């Protein structure tokens, strides 16, 4: 019995000596745990549907999904292409950017770097940053924008922009300047 008590005592001493409260060791364990909450994928296609009908397709060469308790987000560090589909399931507008971040909490995608948003009528928006609000189905920015309407020969510049995601209703917020085709201008006066 005495040997058994000695054995258990030795086990307890060894157990306590194995525990460590070194801050560096604890931080390393936490950092390793945080890294395991990252999912990575290549050549990603994400389909968003509403009432069993695909509305949006996201394409990206790389996706990094950060799963945190209150701050989950998808990061597209190598570019993104978002295709918006109409009721006939045909792509009618596109958004391309060098990188993007989708915040799960707000359901917003912030696209940055050479952002181009265009539609089936060959109208094109260029800006350094554009935000897509999935819930409201709008795109907007407070940055400088350039809108080119190739069929009309028009180019418009301004600061701040908002449009519905099919790019059929456009609003430029401030300092609008532009180059307009003369025949279109004359028809507006008549």
N, C-alpha and C positions, 0 to 999 in steps of 0.2 A: 504494500500500500504506500509505503514511504517512497519507493522508487516511482510509482505512478504520479504522486504529487510533485516530485522533482521533475519528472518528464513534462507535466502540464505547465509547471512554472517556467521551465526552459522554453516551451513553445510560446508562452505569453510574452516573455522577454524578447524572443526573436521576432515575434509579430510586431511588437511596438518599435523595435529598432529598424524594421523594414519600412515603416511609414516615414514620410518626409513632408516637411512643410516648407521646403525651399520654393520661393516665389518663382524662380526661373523654371523649375520642373512643372509647377502647376500651370504657368502660362503656356509652356510647350504643349502640355496635354490639352488645354483649352483650344489652342491654335490648331492642333491636329483634329480636334472635334469639329471646329468650324469649317475646316477644309473638306470634311466628309459631307457637308451640307451643300456641296456644289455638284450639279450634274452637268456634264458636257456632252454635246452632240455635234456631229458634222453632217452637212448636206441635209438640213432640216426643212420640212414642209409641215406647217401647222394650218389646219382647216378650222375656221370659225363658222358655226352654223346657227341658224335661228329657225325654229319650227321645221326642223329636218331639211333645211335648204342651205347650202353653202353660200355664205355672204362674203367671206374674206379668206384669202390664202396668203400665208406668210412664208417666204422662201429665204433661207440664209445659209451661207457656207459653214458658220459656226454659231452655236447657241451655248451660253453659259447660264444655267438656271441656279440662282442663289435662293435656297430655302431657309428663311429665317422666320422666327415666330410671328412677328408683326410686319416684316418688311421683305416679302418675297419679290424677286424681280428676275426678269429675263434680260440678258445682255447679249447683244449681237455685235461683237467687236470687229467683225470683218465684212460688214455690210448687210443690207436687208433689201428685199423687194416685197412690197405688199400689193396684192392684187385685189381690187374691189369688184365684186360681181353684181350685175343687175338682176332683176326678177327672172330674166330668161337664162340665168346662170352664165352670162357672157361677161368677160372682164371689160369694164367701161372706164376704169381709172386705175392708175398705178402710182406708187410712191417708192422711190429708190433713195438710198442714203449710204454713206460710208460706214456708219454705225448707228445703233439705236439701243434704247433701254425701255422695257415695258414694266411699269410698276403695277403689280397685281392689286394692291390696295385701292388705287385710283382708276384702274383700267385705262391708263393713258400710255401711249408710246411716244417717246421723244426721240426723233430722228435728227442726227447732226452730220455735218460734213457733206458738201455737194448734194444737198437735198433737191431732188427733182420730183415734182408731182405733175402728172399729165393725164389727159383723158382721150377718149376715142375720137374727138374732134380735132386732135393734134394741138390742143392748147396746153401750154407748159408753164409751170411755176418753178422758179429757182430761188432758193433761200439757204442760208447757212443752218437754219434750225426750223423744224416743223413738228407740231404736236398733234397726234391723232387721238381724239377722245372717243373711245369705243362706245360708251354709253350714249353720248349725244350724237354720234355719227357725224362729227365735224372734224376738220383740220384747221389749225390756226398757228400764228406766230406773231411775235412783236418785233421781229427782226426785219431787215430790209428784204424786199421781194422784187422779182422781175417776172412779169407775166407776158408771155409771147403767144399771140393768136395768129398762127401762120396763115390760115385761110383768109383772114382780114388784112394781114400785113401790119398788125398793131403790136406795139410793145409798151407795157405800162410798168412804171416803177413806183414804189411806195414803201412805207413802214407800217407794219402790222397788216395782218391778213386773216380772213376767215372764210371758209367755204364748207359746203356739205361734202361728204366723202365721194360723191360722184362728180364733183367739180362743176356742177351745173349752175350753182348760185355762188357768186364771188363777191366779197366785200374787202376793199382795201381801206385801212383805218386812217392813215395820215400821209401828208406830203406826196400826193399823187402827181406824177409827171408821166408823160407818155408821148409816143409817136403813133399817129393815127393815119390810116389810109385816107386820102382826100376824098375819094368817091363815097366812102362811108360817112364822112363828115358832112358832105353836101346833102346826102339823103336824110341825115338827122335834122338838118335845118328846114328842109321842105316839108 
